[in-house]
Amino acid sequence: MNASAYSRFDVTRPPLLAQEYWASIESELLRLERSLTAGDDIQVIGDAKCLVEATAKVAWDINGTPADSNASFPTVVTRAHELLRNQPGQELAHQSTYAALALQASRMAGNLAEIRNAIGGGHGRARKPYVRAEEVDLALDGALTWVRWALRRLDLFAEGRPDQLIRDLVGSDTEPQKIFTQGLLARRLVSANLPQLEPKWQRSLGVAVGQRSASGTFVVSDDGLSPAVESQDLAVWPTQYRLGLAQGCLFDRDEQPTIWPATLVAAVKVLAPVTNGEIALDELVDRVVAHYVPVNTGPGQLADMVREVEQAAAQAAGPMQPPLRKLEAHLRAVHP
């Protein structure tokens, strides 16, 4: 087998994939290249199978669900394909015809375990198997087609993981906040598939965006807070994300209040489209009432704040009205 025959299948590193993950995939690529260069067809098949397996296990690991060491090869590939197939991305193909092509590629790749067991490297044998040239061609075609498909999605899949995005937004005890440029958060929210996230992740992500916005990072506010404030669409900006935004605007990571006219108005406005009682607004309002102190705020700002809350309370759905009326009454009491 001539290595140059597969130059058209170059596998390149996705720019956003962490080095630790790429190192694992690259090591399998280098082994495959050495086998191709040496003309060792038996080992080529074994190495192609390992390349697919490493790529699939990276998807599992990024998802926070590392593959069990006893999981079968077809199971590992199938689950990785499921994780990646609906990954949003402007340049990714999701039409049914292309999805069917990708599914067939995953099935081709999934057959490599059986092929490797029959004729591939990695097993001691009493007799050297005879390997036909097309058998190697088909094995490589299947492996490399699926691996390249997976890598195009792994980049965005990694970028959109909610736990990593939250750490990048607000930092942690061991990691500082990351710098966000205009449009970066918007892209990562698309990669995260915000409307389809579990409600707990929608809420946590909203808190992180709200806190970073309240701290004065305008590009984060422009990409993740302002569009939700200005939109009535609960499908695009889900209820739990909105509640998280409101909470994050008003309290920082240490639960210290960041309640100013701008953050309070943003919190009230972002919750305006919510039409049911599924969110714990009463608890949030109680915390605001307990912590709000009107300092360094001009009369005009205070009047605007009271007016915004009054208007929101008047327009709110039934379950939302009592807590907003309570907040309005409190603001009028401290700003007669």
C-alpha positions in Angstrom: 0.0 0.0 0.0 1.4 3.4 -1.1 1.1 6.1 1.6 0.9 8.8 -1.0 -2.3 7.3 -2.3 -4.0 8.6 0.9 -2.7 12.2 0.8 -6.2 13.3 -0.2 -7.4 12.1 3.2 -5.1 14.4 5.2 -6.4 14.7 8.8 -5.8 18.1 10.3 -6.1 19.3 13.8 -9.2 21.3 14.6 -8.0 24.7 15.9 -10.2 24.6 19.0 -9.5 21.1 20.1 -7.3 20.8 23.3 -3.8 19.6 22.8 -4.3 16.6 25.1 -7.0 15.3 22.8 -5.2 16.1 19.6 -2.0 14.4 20.9 -4.0 11.1 21.3 -5.4 11.3 17.8 -2.2 12.4 16.3 -0.2 9.5 17.8 -2.6 7.1 16.1 -2.2 9.0 12.8 1.6 8.8 13.0 1.4 5.0 13.6 -0.9 4.7 10.6 1.5 6.7 8.4 4.4 4.5 9.4 2.5 1.4 8.5 1.5 2.8 5.2 5.0 3.9 4.4 6.3 0.4 5.4 3.7 -1.3 3.2 2.5 -3.3 6.2 -1.1 -3.8 5.1 -1.9 -6.0 8.1 -0.8 -3.3 10.6 -2.5 -0.6 8.5 -5.9 -2.1 9.3 -5.1 -2.4 13.0 -3.9 1.2 13.1 -6.9 2.5 11.2 -9.2 0.9 13.8 -7.2 2.5 16.6 -7.5 6.0 14.9 -11.3 5.7 14.8 -11.4 4.5 18.4 -9.2 7.3 19.7 -11.3 9.9 17.8 -14.6 8.4 19.2 -13.3 8.3 22.7 -12.2 12.0 22.6 -15.9 12.8 21.8 -17.0 10.7 24.9 -14.4 12.5 27.1 -15.3 16.0 26.0 -18.9 15.2 26.8 -17.9 14.4 30.3 -18.8 10.7 30.0 -15.5 8.8 29.4 -16.0 5.5 27.6 -15.8 2.5 29.8 -12.6 0.4 29.2 -14.9 -2.6 28.6 -17.1 -0.9 26.1 -17.2 -2.6 22.7 -15.7 -0.8 19.7 -19.1 -0.5 17.8 -20.7 0.9 21.0 -17.9 3.5 21.3 -18.2 4.6 17.6 -22.0 4.6 17.6 -22.3 6.8 20.8 -19.6 9.2 19.5 -21.6 9.5 16.3 -24.8 10.3 18.2 -23.0 12.9 20.3 -21.7 14.7 17.2 -24.4 14.3 14.5 -26.6 17.2 15.7 -23.8 19.5 16.5 -24.8 23.0 15.3 -22.5 24.9 12.9 -22.9 27.3 10.1 -20.8 25.2 7.7 -22.0 21.8 8.8 -24.4 19.7 6.8 -27.5 18.5 8.6 -29.9 17.7 5.7 -31.2 14.2 5.8 -29.3 13.1 2.7 -26.0 14.2 4.2 -26.9 12.8 7.6 -27.5 9.5 5.9 -24.0 9.6 4.3 -22.4 10.3 7.7 -24.4 7.5 9.2 -23.1 5.1 6.6 -19.6 6.3 7.2 -20.0 5.5 10.9 -21.2 2.0 10.0 -18.2 1.5 7.8 -15.9 2.6 10.6 -17.8 0.4 13.1 -16.9 -2.7 11.0 -13.2 -2.2 11.5 -13.2 -4.2 14.7 -14.4 -7.3 12.9 -12.0 -6.7 10.0 -9.1 -6.2 12.3 -9.9 -9.4 14.2 -9.9 -11.3 10.9 -6.9 -9.9 9.1 -5.5 -6.8 11.0 -2.5 -6.3 13.3 -2.6 -6.5 17.0 -3.2 -10.3 17.2 -0.6 -13.1 17.2 -1.6 -15.7 14.5 -0.4 -19.2 13.6 -0.5 -18.2 9.9 -0.1 -14.8 8.2 -3.4 -13.8 6.7 -3.6 -12.9 3.0 -4.8 -9.3 2.7 -6.2 -8.1 -0.7 -5.3 -4.5 -1.7 -9.0 -3.5 -1.9 -9.6 -4.8 1.6 -7.1 -2.3 2.9 -8.5 0.5 0.6 -12.0 -0.1 1.9 -10.9 -0.2 5.5 -9.0 3.1 5.1 -11.8 4.8 3.2 -14.3 4.0 5.9 -12.0 4.9 8.8 -10.7 8.2 7.3 -14.1 9.4 6.0 -15.7 9.0 9.5 -12.7 10.5 11.3 -12.6 13.6 9.2 -16.4 14.0 9.6 -16.0 13.6 13.4 -13.1 16.1 13.6 -15.1 18.8 11.8 -17.7 18.5 14.6 -15.4 17.9 17.5 -14.0 21.4 17.2 -17.4 23.0 17.8 -18.5 20.3 20.1 -15.6 21.1 22.4 -16.1 24.8 22.1 -19.8 24.5 23.1 -19.5 22.3 26.2 -21.4 24.2 28.9 -19.1 23.4 31.8 -16.1 24.7 29.9 -17.9 27.8 28.7 -19.0 28.6 32.2 -15.4 28.3 33.5 -14.2 30.6 30.6 -16.9 33.2 31.5 -16.5 33.4 35.3 -13.3 31.5 36.0 -12.8 29.1 38.9 -10.6 28.7 41.9 -7.7 27.5 39.7 -8.5 29.2 36.3 -8.9 32.9 35.5 -11.7 34.2 33.3 -11.0 34.0 29.5 -10.9 37.0 27.3 -14.0 37.2 25.0 -14.0 39.2 21.7 -17.0 40.4 19.9 -19.0 37.5 18.5 -17.2 34.8 20.3 -19.8 34.1 22.9 -22.6 34.2 20.3 -20.7 31.5 18.3 -20.1 29.4 21.4 -23.8 29.6 22.4 -24.7 28.3 19.0 -22.1 25.5 19.4 -23.6 24.7 22.8 -27.1 24.3 21.2 -28.6 26.3 24.0 -32.2 25.5 23.3 -31.5 21.8 23.6 -29.3 21.8 26.7 -30.6 20.3 29.9 -32.4 22.9 32.0 -29.7 22.8 34.7 -27.1 23.8 32.1 -29.3 26.5 30.6 -29.7 28.0 34.1 -26.0 27.7 35.0 -24.9 29.2 31.7 -27.3 32.1 32.1 -25.9 32.8 35.5 -22.4 32.9 34.2 -23.3 35.2 31.3 -25.3 37.5 33.6 -22.4 37.7 36.1 -19.8 38.5 33.4 -22.1 41.1 31.9 -22.7 42.7 35.3 -19.0 42.9 35.8 -18.7 45.2 32.8 -17.6 42.9 29.9 -19.7 44.5 27.2 -18.9 42.0 24.5 -20.4 39.3 26.6 -23.5 41.4 27.3 -23.9 42.2 23.6 -23.7 38.5 22.6 -25.5 36.8 25.5 -27.6 39.2 27.5 -28.9 42.0 25.3 -30.3 39.7 22.5 -32.3 37.8 25.2 -33.5 41.0 26.7 -34.7 42.3 23.3 -36.3 39.0 22.2 -39.6 37.5 23.2 -38.7 34.1 21.8 -38.5 31.4 24.5 -37.4 28.8 22.0 -34.2 30.7 21.1 -33.7 32.0 24.7 -35.2 29.4 27.0 -36.9 30.1 30.3 -34.2 28.6 32.5 -31.4 30.6 30.6 -33.4 33.8 31.2 -33.8 33.1 34.9 -30.1 32.4 35.1 -29.4 35.7 33.4 -31.5 37.5 35.9 -29.8 35.9 38.8 -26.4 36.5 37.4 -27.1 40.2 36.8 -28.0 40.6 40.4 -25.6 38.4 42.3 -21.9 37.6 41.7 -20.1 34.2 42.2 -19.7 35.0 45.9 -23.4 35.7 46.3 -22.6 39.4 46.8 -25.3 41.7 45.3 -24.6 43.6 42.0 -28.0 45.2 42.1 -27.9 48.5 40.3 -30.5 50.2 38.1 -29.1 48.8 34.9 -28.8 45.2 36.1 -32.2 45.2 37.8 -33.9 46.6 34.7 -32.1 44.0 32.5 -33.1 41.2 34.9 -36.8 42.3 34.9 -36.9 42.7 31.1 -35.3 39.4 30.3 -38.0 37.6 32.3 -40.8 39.5 30.6 -41.7 36.8 28.0 -42.0 34.0 30.6 -45.7 33.0 30.8 -45.7 30.3 33.4 -44.7 29.7 37.0 -41.9 27.2 36.3 -39.2 29.6 37.5 -38.4 30.4 41.1 -39.0 34.2 40.7 -40.3 34.6 44.3 -37.0 33.5 45.7 -35.0 35.8 43.5 -37.2 38.8 44.4 -36.9 38.0 48.1 -33.1 38.1 47.7 -33.2 41.4 45.9 -35.5 42.9 48.6 -33.2 41.7 51.3 -30.0 43.0 49.7 -30.9 46.1 47.6 -29.4 49.3 49.0 -29.8 52.5 46.9 -26.3 54.0 46.8 -24.6 56.0 44.1 -27.8 56.2 42.1 -29.3 59.4 40.7 -33.0 60.3 41.0 -33.5 59.9 37.3 -32.1 56.4 37.3 -34.2 55.4 40.3 -37.4 56.7 38.6 -36.6 54.8 35.4 -36.0 51.6 37.4 -39.3 51.9 39.3 -41.1 52.6 36.0 -39.6 49.6 34.2 -40.6 47.2 37.1 -44.1 48.7 37.2 -44.5 48.2 33.5 -43.2 44.6 33.6 -45.5 43.8 36.4 -48.5 45.2 34.5 -47.6 43.1 31.4 -46.6 39.9 33.2 -48.5 36.7 33.0 -50.5 35.7 36.1 -47.9 33.6 38.0 -45.2 36.3 37.4 -47.2 39.3 38.7 -47.1 38.8 42.5 -43.3 38.7 42.9 -42.9 41.7 40.5 -45.6 43.6 42.4 -43.6 42.9 45.6 -40.5 44.2 44.0 -42.3 47.3 42.7 -43.7 48.0 46.2 -40.2 47.6 47.8 -38.6 50.0 45.3 -41.3 52.6 45.9 -40.7 52.3 49.6 -37.0 53.0 49.3 -37.5 55.6 46.6 -40.6 57.5 47.7 
